[in-house]
Amino acid sequence: MKPRTYACGLDAAIDVIGGRWKALILWALHHGPMRTGELRRSVSGISEKMLIQVLREMEADQIVHREVFHEVPPRVEYSLTPQGMKLNDALLPLGDWGEDNMTDIARRRGVQPPVRH
């Protein structure tokens, strides 16, 4: 199989954050380290199996750091690496755009509109 080449920087970035869950996990880790259960509660709709799979991919891409605390019971925390923090910062304008347009997008796609508090 021929090795993949990227057409541009955006192509490489999308390869790292592509899929339904990665950007949401990045966003959840923005405020600091989280345990697996906390992440699962923060990323609505993700199964534990999918969360673990995606976290492994993100760890391999060096945007998430996994730390195991050798205690009883064992504890594992995930945090953003410096590269992950920069990627998350790059997603901030995209999140702002989504916030500004969420109601219209939801209406056009037949999705339940967001509940504003």
C-alpha positions as CSV (number, residue, x, y, z in Angstrom):
1,M,0.0,0.0,0.0
2,K,1.3,3.4,-1.0
3,P,2.1,5.7,2.0
4,R,-0.3,8.6,2.4
5,T,0.8,12.1,1.6
6,Y,-1.0,15.2,2.8
7,A,-2.2,17.8,0.3
8,C,-1.9,20.7,2.9
9,G,-1.7,21.4,6.6
10,L,-5.5,21.3,6.9
11,D,-5.4,17.8,5.5
12,A,-2.9,16.7,8.2
13,A,-4.9,18.4,10.9
14,I,-8.2,16.8,9.9
15,D,-6.5,13.4,9.8
16,V,-5.6,13.9,13.5
17,I,-9.0,15.3,14.7
18,G,-11.2,13.5,12.2
19,G,-14.2,11.5,13.3
20,R,-17.0,12.3,15.6
21,W,-15.3,12.2,19.0
22,K,-11.7,13.6,18.9
23,A,-12.5,17.3,18.8
24,L,-15.1,16.8,21.6
25,I,-12.5,14.9,23.7
26,L,-10.0,17.7,23.1
27,W,-12.6,20.3,24.1
28,A,-13.4,18.3,27.3
29,L,-9.7,18.2,28.3
30,H,-9.2,21.9,27.8
31,H,-9.6,22.7,31.5
32,G,-7.3,20.0,32.8
33,P,-6.7,16.3,33.3
34,M,-9.6,14.0,33.5
35,R,-10.2,10.4,34.4
36,T,-11.8,8.0,31.9
37,G,-15.2,8.1,33.7
38,E,-15.2,11.9,33.8
39,L,-14.4,12.1,30.1
40,R,-17.1,9.6,29.2
41,R,-19.7,11.8,31.1
42,S,-18.3,14.9,29.4
43,V,-18.6,13.5,25.9
44,S,-22.2,12.7,25.6
45,G,-23.1,9.6,23.6
46,I,-19.7,7.9,23.5
47,S,-19.3,4.3,24.6
48,E,-16.5,3.3,26.9
49,K,-15.0,1.1,24.2
50,M,-15.0,3.9,21.7
51,L,-13.6,6.4,24.2
52,I,-10.7,4.1,25.0
53,Q,-10.0,3.4,21.2
54,V,-10.1,7.1,20.4
55,L,-7.9,8.0,23.4
56,R,-5.3,5.5,22.2
57,E,-5.3,7.0,18.7
58,M,-4.9,10.5,20.2
59,E,-2.1,9.3,22.5
60,A,-0.3,7.8,19.4
61,D,-0.7,11.2,17.7
62,Q,0.9,12.8,20.8
63,I,-2.0,15.2,21.4
64,V,-3.1,13.4,24.6
65,H,-1.0,12.1,27.5
66,R,-2.1,9.1,29.6
67,E,-0.8,8.9,33.1
68,V,-1.2,5.8,35.3
69,F,-1.1,6.2,39.0
70,H,0.0,3.1,40.7
71,E,-2.3,3.0,43.6
72,V,-5.2,0.8,44.8
73,P,-7.4,1.0,42.9
74,P,-5.3,2.0,39.9
75,R,-6.1,5.5,38.5
76,V,-5.6,6.7,35.0
77,E,-5.8,10.4,33.9
78,Y,-5.7,11.9,30.5
79,S,-4.4,15.4,29.7
80,L,-3.5,17.4,26.7
81,T,0.1,17.5,25.6
82,P,1.6,20.9,24.5
83,Q,0.8,19.9,20.9
84,G,-2.7,19.0,22.0
85,M,-3.2,22.4,23.7
86,K,-2.1,24.2,20.5
87,L,-4.5,22.1,18.5
88,N,-7.3,22.9,20.9
89,D,-6.5,26.6,20.7
90,A,-6.8,26.3,16.9
91,L,-10.3,24.8,17.3
92,L,-11.5,27.8,19.4
93,P,-12.6,29.9,16.4
94,L,-14.4,26.8,15.0
95,G,-16.2,26.4,18.3
96,D,-17.2,30.1,18.2
97,W,-18.5,29.8,14.7
98,G,-20.5,26.7,15.8
99,E,-22.0,28.6,18.8
100,D,-23.0,31.5,16.6
101,N,-24.7,29.3,14.0
102,M,-25.9,26.3,16.1
103,T,-29.6,27.1,16.1
104,D,-29.7,27.6,12.3
105,I,-27.6,24.4,11.6
106,A,-29.8,22.4,13.9
107,R,-33.0,23.7,12.2
108,R,-31.6,22.9,8.7
109,R,-30.5,19.4,9.7
110,G,-33.6,18.5,11.6
111,V,-31.6,18.3,14.9
112,Q,-33.0,19.2,18.2
113,P,-32.1,22.9,18.8
114,P,-29.8,23.6,21.8
115,V,-31.2,24.5,25.2
116,R,-29.9,27.9,26.2
117,H,-29.5,28.6,29.9
